[in-house]
Amino acid sequence: MPTINWQQTEKQAIAWEALNDAHTTEVLFGGGAGGGKTRLGVSWIIIQCLQYAGTRWVVGRKVLKRLKETTLATFFEVCRDWGIEAETHYKYSEMGGTITFKNGSLILLKDLAYYPTDPEFEALGSLEITGAFVDEASEVGQKAINILNSRRRYLLDVNNLIPKTLMTCNPTKKWLYNEFYKPHKENRLSPYRKFISALASENQFVSRHYIENLKKLDENSKQRLLYGNWEFDNDPSKLLDFNTIVDLFTNTAEKSETTYISCDVARFGMDKTIIMVWNGLQVIHIEAIDRTSTKQVVERLIDLSDRYQVRRSHIVIDEDGVGGGVVDNLEDCKGFVNNSSPVVNSEGTKPNYANLKTQCAFEFARLAQLGKVGISTDNPQFKELIIQEVEQLKQKNIDNEGKIALVSKDEIKESIGRSPDFLDAIIMRMVFEIVPEKHFFIGTF
């Protein structure tokens, strides 16, 4: 086997130390383009395969086609640089999506995208692996990573190894921001995790022309890819900017004699039932209840409606799925069907929204931009979760003509690693703003 001479950047050397210590099990390496992220990943995997015979590793990305075009291309490049030859030292099977080394070590190339036909990632659940490298992990949902991590056990004890997952990414306001970057910045990152920021300007091996090209990007891309700025986010598809979202918690909505309740009922697994009590457009009480029975949710809604003097006709409940049982058992409440038709406006025309949920979401955004919506809570976790979820409120296919639609709930779940239940409860409240009081009727929106 050829002698490997790997000249690392300073940041790659820091990551390499974490990848070989006795306590770090998850490493996030990134912060900008050109920092040597993919080269670090494939180099680590190659060395692990050569050093530990018969081990089994996953190299993954959201889309397998992109993995083969980018990550795999870097793998072949590193092998050439190190004198590791195809057919002599390893065999690549494009059809099988595998790379097999002469000593029996195996690399599995995996598509990590979320598919509604496999919401639990059962295709990953059947694996037994030694470790994993996930390239561009910001594109991959947290659930996929968690399941992949749960499969790291193959030949670990035999080789005196601990499970390791290396992830690379560019700055993003998705789940990696909340799980790695922010805790790192606040000096509270879990000891089994490590975050290393790497920029093109810190990579002595990158071409100066590459950096010059990064400087020519639009401001949003330049902040992320050149400067590694995790806080800058100027996504034009977002309905609300970050400052407007944060202002929700200091806004004081106009006081009203009318109170409301909006409720998003838990559906699956770790989802929670979210109940919000409103005075006009001011949230005055929030509850997050672990998944429970229909009867218990109904009883809680009755208790809160009595305490805050909320008329039953001013209670709106997500009727999709499990929530339908709550609606059926709470007389005179309003059932909210997300995909129902938008409401005809005051001019008598139907707005160009894909559905009722989209219409209510845009109404929320409009009122929030005017400073008319406020959220009162003493729970810092609720505040953080609401901010994260409202940041994911985006228009789908912003440049396309046709019906105005939102980015799907499944896409949001993949981005932040959970269901946006607080956001749904906020959006539903807006139905009382788009439907004139005199047009209310008992039944379903």
Buried (B, 14 or more C-beta within 10 A) or exposed (E): EEEBEBEBBEBBEBBBEBBEEEEBBBBBBBBBBBBBBBBBBBBBBBBBBBEBBBBBBBBBBBBBEBBBEBBBEBBBEBBEBBEBEEEEBBEBEEEEBBBBBBBEBBBBBBBBBBEEEEEEBEBBEEBEBBBBBBBBBBBBBBBBBEBBBEBBEBBBEEBEBBBBBBBBBBBBBBBBBBBBBBBBEEEEBEEEBBBBBBBBBBBEEBEEEEBEBBEEBEEBBBBBBBBBBBEBBEEEEBBBBBEBBBBBBEBEBEEEEEBBBBBBBBBEEEBBBBBBBBBBBBBBBBBBBEBBEBEEBBBBBBEBBEEBEBEBBBBBBBBBEBBBBBBEBBEEBBBBBBEBEBBEEEEEEEBEBBBBBBBBBBBBBBBBBEBBBBBBBEEEEBBEBBBBBBBBBBBBEEEEEEBBBBBEBBBBBBBBBBBBBBBBBBBBBBBBBBBEEEEBEEEEB
